Amino acid sequence: MFERQGKALVDAGYKVTYIVCDDNPDEIRDNISIISTRFTPKSRKDRFLHSKKAILRLAKQVDADIYQISDPELIGVVGRLKRWGKYVVFNLREYYPDMLLCKSYIPKSLRKSTSKYYSRLMSSKLKKYDAVFTVTDWILDILKNDLGIKKAYLLTNFPSVNSDFSVSKEEYMSRPDTVCYEGSVYAVSRQENVFKALETLPNVRYLIAGKIEEGYVRIKNLPYWNKVEFIDGFKLSDLPAIFAKATIANVFRDFRNRPGSLGVIKVFESMEAALPVLFADVEPYRSINAKYHCGLCVNPNDVESIRSAIEYLVNHKEEAYEMGQNGRRAVIEEYNWEKQAASYLNVINQIIE
């Protein structure tokens, strides 16, 4: 949101302010104002009960023309903002009713009812927004066809292309065989299955970079964890160095009978870094891979298939290098933020006019 949407708005001449819930000093970074509520929630309950009031207090002081809501818990503030005479857009980064079904911090007995409640909330609240952005086609279909949201738009968080980056075959071939997973580490990433696959491939390393979701820290208790190189969080500027350690990118996610998502940015960041990708075997990744031949599609719940895919890429390293080059070409040609930014700004400009 900061690196892509925020900077695109600044480049287009907008004044941009981010309101965040923490107690850090206010700052201006890359011509974007970041202001703090001076409230840091101590728990999820504290965040749910008290963040909204703190954010709205600052929102009124900012007195912007357009407000973008990107937190699912704030979906209901649209009424207050509209009463202030403001334009409001919503950034639907995930299909939250599905995500709530697998959140470990919600008791299992409450997950279905919580998911249904949020579905009803989306149905009633999203119609009030001046635009709703979402990350992939099947969610857009739900918004338009099931919920009747006419002002719904596809806006995918593809990476910005680093035109100065390249990796030679010699450099890639010299790297130790290493699988890399970057980003949020949660239950649907099926790390335990990757661990089981790698247990039988002792010469292949595994690198995980990211924060482990509350409720999934149990993976640290698995025997294979002692062999994992773990980077506990990273900055965006650290990502090239992380990818430079890898020869294969794992972007697995169990979509639970849903199509895959164009909004899983680690997929396209890995492709932009010229790494062959282990995709979940779902659309749209099947279509991307059929067009560009940039990795292998694998069932993330099938340990033997994961093992076979990793072994194939290790044993066919020159082909793996070409897959990585194909993936980078795909991002340069099609799956990049520069093209998405034009669509985003077009909608924002139409609203403000």
GUFIVO-962752 format. One record per residue (C-alpha): residue in one letter; residue number from 1; x, y, z; chain. Coordinates in Angstrom, 2 decimals. Layout:
N
- A	NUM	X	Y	Z	A
...
This chain:
353
- M	1	0.00	0.00	0.00	A
- F	2	2.83	2.40	0.82	A
- E	3	5.34	1.33	-1.82	A
- R	4	2.84	1.04	-4.66	A
- Q	5	-0.45	2.84	-4.09	A
- G	6	0.95	5.60	-1.89	A
- K	7	3.89	6.42	-4.15	A
- A	8	1.73	6.25	-7.27	A
- L	9	-0.63	8.83	-5.77	A
- V	10	2.25	11.12	-4.80	A
- D	11	3.72	10.86	-8.30	A
- A	12	0.31	11.85	-9.68	A
- G	13	0.27	15.00	-7.54	A
- Y	14	-1.85	13.88	-4.58	A
- K	15	-1.05	14.69	-0.96	A
- V	16	-0.98	11.35	0.85	A
- T	17	-1.29	10.66	4.58	A
- Y	18	-1.15	7.27	6.31	A
- I	19	-2.83	6.80	9.68	A
- V	20	-1.27	3.99	11.70	A
- C	21	-1.94	2.47	15.10	A
- D	22	1.33	2.70	17.00	A
- D	23	3.17	5.09	19.29	A
- N	24	6.04	5.94	16.95	A
- P	25	6.85	9.57	16.07	A
- D	26	5.12	11.06	13.05	A
- E	27	7.32	11.25	9.98	A
- I	28	7.41	12.09	6.28	A
- R	29	8.87	9.34	4.11	A
- D	30	9.08	9.58	0.32	A
- N	31	6.75	12.62	0.49	A
- I	32	4.10	10.57	2.33	A
- S	33	3.02	11.72	5.79	A
- I	34	2.78	8.91	8.35	A
- I	35	0.89	9.92	11.49	A
- S	36	0.34	7.83	14.58	A
- T	37	-2.71	7.40	16.78	A
- R	38	-0.31	7.00	19.73	A
- F	39	-2.30	3.85	20.50	A
- T	40	-0.73	0.42	20.22	A
- P	41	-3.24	-2.41	20.81	A
- K	42	-2.06	-4.90	23.42	A
- S	43	-4.15	-7.73	21.96	A
- R	44	-6.50	-8.53	19.09	A
- K	45	-9.44	-7.76	21.39	A
- D	46	-7.92	-4.41	22.29	A
- R	47	-7.36	-3.67	18.60	A
- F	48	-10.93	-4.60	17.70	A
- L	49	-12.51	-2.57	20.51	A
- H	50	-10.40	0.58	20.54	A
- S	51	-8.48	1.11	17.27	A
- K	52	-11.47	2.42	15.33	A
- K	53	-12.05	5.36	17.67	A
- A	54	-8.38	6.38	17.61	A
- I	55	-8.19	6.16	13.81	A
- L	56	-11.39	8.13	13.22	A
- R	57	-10.19	10.89	15.54	A
- L	58	-7.10	11.38	13.39	A
- A	59	-9.04	10.90	10.15	A
- K	60	-11.21	13.88	11.00	A
- Q	61	-8.13	16.02	11.72	A
- V	62	-6.56	15.09	8.38	A
- D	63	-9.71	16.24	6.55	A
- A	64	-8.85	14.45	3.30	A
- D	65	-10.97	14.39	0.17	A
- I	66	-10.70	10.60	-0.26	A
- Y	67	-10.18	7.98	2.41	A
- Q	68	-8.98	4.48	1.59	A
- I	69	-9.79	1.73	4.08	A
- S	70	-7.46	-1.28	3.94	A
- D	71	-8.23	-2.97	7.27	A
- P	72	-11.12	-5.50	7.26	A
- E	73	-12.04	-4.49	10.81	A
- L	74	-12.69	-0.91	9.63	A
- I	75	-15.17	-1.80	6.88	A
- G	76	-17.99	-0.17	8.88	A
- V	77	-16.44	3.31	9.18	A
- V	78	-17.73	4.19	5.72	A
- G	79	-20.98	5.54	7.22	A
- R	80	-19.19	8.03	9.45	A
- L	81	-16.88	9.20	6.66	A
- K	82	-19.75	9.63	4.21	A
- R	83	-21.59	11.74	6.78	A
- W	84	-18.53	13.99	6.79	A
- G	85	-19.04	14.43	3.04	A
- K	86	-16.00	12.34	2.04	A
- Y	87	-15.28	9.92	-0.77	A
- V	88	-14.33	6.47	0.53	A
- V	89	-12.74	3.46	-1.18	A
- F	90	-12.08	-0.02	0.20	A
- N	91	-9.02	-2.15	-0.49	A
- L	92	-10.24	-5.78	-0.33	A
- R	93	-6.87	-7.56	-0.22	A
- E	94	-8.29	-11.01	0.59	A
- Y	95	-11.67	-12.69	0.55	A
- Y	96	-12.03	-12.31	4.29	A
- P	97	-14.94	-14.72	4.87	A
- D	98	-12.66	-17.51	3.64	A
- M	99	-9.67	-16.30	5.64	A
- L	100	-11.69	-16.24	8.86	A
- L	101	-12.42	-19.95	8.48	A
- C	102	-8.75	-20.79	9.01	A
- K	103	-7.58	-18.14	11.49	A
- S	104	-6.03	-19.94	14.44	A
- Y	105	-6.81	-17.09	16.85	A
- I	106	-10.56	-17.66	16.35	A
- P	107	-11.96	-20.68	18.26	A
- K	108	-12.99	-23.40	15.82	A
- S	109	-16.54	-23.34	17.14	A
- L	110	-16.88	-19.67	16.15	A
- R	111	-15.17	-19.63	12.76	A
- K	112	-18.21	-20.44	10.58	A
- S	113	-20.44	-17.94	12.35	A
- T	114	-17.71	-15.26	12.19	A
- S	115	-17.25	-15.92	8.47	A
- K	116	-21.00	-15.65	7.80	A
- Y	117	-21.19	-12.46	9.85	A
- Y	118	-18.42	-10.86	7.79	A
- S	119	-20.12	-11.93	4.55	A
- R	120	-23.26	-10.08	5.65	A
- L	121	-21.15	-7.10	6.66	A
- M	122	-19.55	-6.97	3.21	A
- S	123	-22.94	-7.20	1.55	A
- S	124	-24.34	-4.25	3.50	A
- K	125	-21.29	-1.98	3.80	A
- L	126	-19.44	-2.26	0.48	A
- K	127	-22.35	-0.77	-1.48	A
- K	128	-21.70	2.52	0.33	A
- Y	129	-18.13	2.86	-0.95	A
- D	130	-17.25	4.96	-3.98	A
- A	131	-14.97	2.16	-5.21	A
- V	132	-13.92	-1.29	-4.05	A
- F	133	-10.55	-2.62	-5.23	A
- T	134	-9.79	-6.32	-5.09	A
- V	135	-6.89	-8.52	-6.04	A
- T	136	-8.16	-11.33	-8.25	A
- D	137	-10.88	-12.25	-10.73	A
- W	138	-13.02	-14.63	-8.69	A
- I	139	-13.38	-12.15	-5.82	A
- L	140	-14.31	-9.48	-8.35	A
- D	141	-17.01	-11.83	-9.67	A
- I	142	-18.43	-12.23	-6.15	A
- L	143	-18.47	-8.48	-5.62	A
- K	144	-20.16	-7.71	-8.91	A
- N	145	-22.46	-10.68	-9.41	A
- D	146	-23.28	-11.89	-5.88	A
- L	147	-23.13	-8.66	-3.89	A
- G	148	-24.14	-6.26	-6.65	A
- I	149	-21.18	-3.92	-6.16	A
- K	150	-21.11	-1.98	-9.42	A
- K	151	-18.02	0.07	-8.60	A
- A	152	-15.70	-2.90	-8.07	A
- Y	153	-12.31	-2.98	-9.77	A
- L	154	-9.43	-5.41	-10.17	A
- L	155	-6.24	-4.01	-8.64	A
- T	156	-3.48	-6.53	-8.12	A
- N	157	-0.42	-5.88	-5.98	A
- F	158	2.15	-6.91	-8.56	A
- P	159	5.79	-5.93	-7.89	A
- S	160	7.56	-2.97	-9.38	A
- V	161	10.21	-4.12	-11.84	A
- N	162	13.84	-3.55	-10.91	A
- S	163	15.23	-2.89	-14.37	A
- D	164	18.82	-3.03	-13.09	A
- F	165	18.50	-6.61	-11.84	A
- S	166	19.87	-9.62	-13.67	A
- V	167	21.26	-13.02	-12.76	A
- S	168	23.61	-14.92	-15.04	A
- K	169	23.44	-18.65	-15.58	A
- E	170	26.88	-19.01	-14.02	A
- E	171	25.80	-17.18	-10.87	A
- Y	172	22.58	-19.17	-10.56	A
- M	173	24.30	-22.51	-11.17	A
- S	174	26.88	-21.73	-8.48	A
- R	175	24.27	-21.21	-5.78	A
- P	176	23.70	-24.05	-3.28	A
- D	177	20.38	-25.81	-3.91	A
- T	178	18.04	-23.82	-1.68	A
- V	179	14.25	-23.51	-1.49	A
- C	180	13.02	-20.13	-0.26	A
- Y	181	9.70	-19.08	1.27	A
- E	182	9.20	-15.37	2.04	A
- G	183	6.32	-13.50	3.60	A
- S	184	3.75	-14.29	6.27	A
- V	185	4.10	-17.86	7.51	A
- Y	186	0.64	-19.22	8.22	A
- A	187	-1.13	-22.55	8.38	A
- V	188	-2.37	-22.39	4.79	A
- S	189	1.25	-22.21	3.57	A
- R	190	1.53	-25.90	4.55	A
- Q	191	5.10	-25.67	5.81	A
- E	192	4.84	-29.02	7.57	A
- N	193	4.38	-30.72	4.18	A
- V	194	7.43	-28.96	2.76	A
- F	195	9.41	-30.08	5.81	A
- K	196	8.41	-33.70	5.24	A
- A	197	9.42	-33.48	1.58	A
- L	198	12.79	-31.93	2.38	A
- E	199	13.58	-34.52	5.05	A
- T	200	14.24	-36.94	2.18	A
- L	201	16.41	-34.40	0.31	A
- P	202	19.26	-33.77	2.76	A
- N	203	21.37	-31.78	0.27	A
- V	204	18.66	-29.17	-0.30	A
- R	205	18.51	-26.24	2.09	A
- Y	206	15.38	-24.41	3.21	A
- L	207	15.21	-20.67	3.91	A
- I	208	12.14	-19.05	5.49	A
- A	209	11.97	-15.26	5.79	A
- G	210	8.96	-13.67	7.43	A
- K	211	6.80	-13.49	10.52	A
- I	212	5.09	-16.63	11.79	A
- E	213	1.39	-16.16	12.36	A
- E	214	0.13	-16.42	15.91	A
- G	215	-1.19	-19.96	16.30	A
- Y	216	1.24	-21.47	13.78	A
- V	217	4.40	-21.22	15.86	A
- R	218	4.00	-24.95	16.44	A
- I	219	6.06	-25.49	13.28	A
- K	220	9.11	-24.57	15.37	A
- N	221	8.52	-27.77	17.34	A
- L	222	8.79	-29.99	14.25	A
- P	223	12.05	-31.95	13.92	A
- Y	224	13.01	-30.35	10.59	A
- W	225	12.87	-26.83	12.03	A
- N	226	16.45	-27.17	13.30	A
- K	227	17.62	-27.40	9.67	A
- V	228	15.71	-24.29	8.54	A
- E	229	17.50	-20.99	8.04	A
- F	230	14.96	-18.59	9.53	A
- I	231	14.94	-14.81	9.08	A
- D	232	12.47	-13.39	11.58	A
- G	233	10.99	-10.58	9.50	A
- F	234	12.63	-8.39	6.88	A
- K	235	12.41	-5.04	5.13	A
- L	236	11.47	-4.79	1.46	A
- S	237	15.02	-3.65	0.76	A
- D	238	16.30	-6.98	2.20	A
- L	239	14.37	-9.08	-0.31	A
- P	240	16.95	-9.10	-3.15	A
- A	241	19.62	-10.45	-0.78	A
- I	242	17.20	-13.13	0.47	A
- F	243	16.34	-14.25	-3.04	A
- A	244	20.03	-14.27	-3.98	A
- K	245	20.49	-17.18	-1.55	A
- A	246	17.84	-19.29	-3.29	A
- T	247	17.51	-21.47	-6.38	A
- I	248	13.80	-22.34	-5.99	A
- A	249	10.87	-20.29	-4.65	A
- N	250	8.08	-21.91	-2.67	A
- V	251	4.83	-19.91	-2.82	A
- F	252	2.48	-22.67	-1.64	A
- R	253	-0.89	-21.84	-0.23	A
- D	254	-3.88	-24.12	0.30	A
- F	255	-6.83	-22.26	-1.23	A
- R	256	-9.41	-24.70	0.16	A
- N	257	-11.40	-25.37	-3.02	A
- R	258	-11.15	-21.73	-4.18	A
- P	259	-9.17	-20.65	-7.25	A
- G	260	-5.76	-19.20	-6.54	A
- S	261	-5.18	-15.49	-6.28	A
- L	262	-3.28	-12.91	-8.30	A
- G	263	-2.97	-11.03	-5.02	A
- V	264	-0.35	-13.33	-3.47	A
- I	265	2.56	-11.01	-4.08	A
- K	266	5.26	-13.52	-3.13	A
- V	267	4.39	-15.38	-6.34	A
- F	268	5.32	-12.43	-8.54	A
- E	269	8.18	-11.18	-6.37	A
- S	270	9.78	-14.61	-6.79	A
- M	271	9.23	-14.52	-10.54	A
- E	272	10.68	-10.99	-10.75	A
- A	273	13.76	-12.33	-8.93	A
- A	274	14.21	-14.93	-11.71	A
- L	275	13.56	-17.95	-9.50	A
- P	276	11.64	-21.02	-10.71	A
- V	277	8.45	-21.20	-8.70	A
- L	278	6.64	-24.02	-6.90	A
- F	279	3.03	-22.93	-7.47	A
- A	280	-0.08	-24.37	-5.86	A
- D	281	-1.81	-26.43	-8.56	A
- V	282	-4.78	-24.10	-9.08	A
- E	283	-5.92	-21.39	-11.44	A
- P	284	-4.65	-18.80	-12.27	A
- Y	285	-1.18	-20.29	-11.66	A
- R	286	-1.81	-23.13	-14.12	A
- S	287	-2.52	-20.56	-16.85	A
- I	288	0.49	-18.43	-15.96	A
- N	289	2.77	-21.46	-16.01	A
- A	290	1.27	-22.80	-19.24	A
- K	291	1.96	-19.46	-20.92	A
- Y	292	5.44	-18.76	-19.54	A
- H	293	6.81	-22.13	-18.27	A
- C	294	8.21	-20.51	-15.13	A
- G	295	7.90	-23.30	-12.55	A
- L	296	5.93	-26.36	-11.50	A
- C	297	2.34	-26.61	-10.25	A
- V	298	2.07	-28.89	-7.22	A
- N	299	-0.59	-29.92	-4.71	A
- P	300	0.63	-28.34	-1.44	A
- N	301	-1.03	-31.17	0.51	A
- D	302	0.81	-33.94	-1.35	A
- V	303	4.23	-34.49	0.23	A
- E	304	5.45	-36.85	-2.49	A
- S	305	4.52	-34.38	-5.24	A
- I	306	6.38	-31.61	-3.41	A
- R	307	9.45	-33.81	-3.02	A
- S	308	9.36	-34.83	-6.69	A
- A	309	9.02	-31.23	-7.87	A
- I	310	11.97	-30.03	-5.77	A
- E	311	14.07	-33.00	-6.86	A
- Y	312	13.26	-32.30	-10.52	A
- L	313	14.37	-28.67	-10.30	A
- V	314	17.54	-29.62	-8.45	A
- N	315	18.41	-32.31	-11.01	A
- H	316	17.54	-30.09	-13.98	A
- K	317	19.20	-26.89	-12.84	A
- E	318	19.75	-25.42	-16.28	A
- E	319	16.04	-25.81	-17.04	A
- A	320	15.26	-24.33	-13.62	A
- Y	321	17.38	-21.30	-14.55	A
- E	322	15.44	-20.87	-17.80	A
- M	323	12.17	-21.15	-15.87	A
- G	324	13.37	-18.32	-13.63	A
- Q	325	14.24	-16.18	-16.64	A
- N	326	10.80	-16.88	-18.11	A
- G	327	9.15	-15.81	-14.86	A
- R	328	11.04	-12.54	-14.82	A
- R	329	10.02	-11.90	-18.43	A
- A	330	6.38	-12.56	-17.46	A
- V	331	6.55	-9.87	-14.76	A
- I	332	8.25	-7.39	-17.09	A
- E	333	5.66	-7.98	-19.81	A
- E	334	2.48	-8.44	-17.82	A
- Y	335	2.48	-8.84	-14.03	A
- N	336	3.96	-5.53	-12.88	A
- W	337	2.70	-2.67	-10.72	A
- E	338	3.41	-0.03	-13.34	A
- K	339	0.47	-1.25	-15.42	A
- Q	340	-1.77	-1.60	-12.35	A
- A	341	-0.93	1.92	-11.17	A
- A	342	-2.49	3.43	-14.29	A
- S	343	-5.78	1.63	-13.59	A
- Y	344	-5.72	2.65	-9.92	A
- L	345	-5.14	6.32	-10.68	A
- N	346	-7.83	6.31	-13.33	A
- V	347	-10.45	5.24	-10.76	A
- I	348	-9.23	7.70	-8.12	A
- N	349	-9.23	10.56	-10.64	A
- Q	350	-12.78	9.70	-11.74	A
- I	351	-13.98	9.80	-8.12	A
- I	352	-12.42	13.16	-7.33	A
- E	353	-13.68	14.74	-10.54	A
